[in-house]
Amino acid sequence: MVLASHYVIKNMFRVLESRDVVEAKEIFKKFSVRYSDDTKLVRIYNEYSKYLKSRDPEKLDEIKSTLNRLKDIRKRETSGGTRLWFKDRRPGVMQLIKIT
């Protein structure tokens, strides 16, 4: 399962901030198709589609805050911790710690 990185979400947020509805819709659709396994991203795309029908500014603010939170979460997930791709990113560090 491939999840969208924080760079993708940051790009989506930037386009949403520019208030270009057509470009934002294209970007949201492109990334929701590319990362179709990413349920959070697909949910945001569905919410944005609902916003386009209603044009409710509160809904747009909610989408922006959700994108911002998701961007922060994804950035933390890929910067360290247990959800990294490799079990040990820096082999040899634990041996150095044991010596000192």
Secondary structure, DSSP 8 states (H G I E B T S, - for coil): -----HHHHHHHHHHHHTT-HHHHHHHHHHHHHHTTT-HHHHHHHHHHHHHHHH--HHHHHHHHHHHHHHHHHHHHHHHSSTTSSSS-SSTTHHHHHHH-
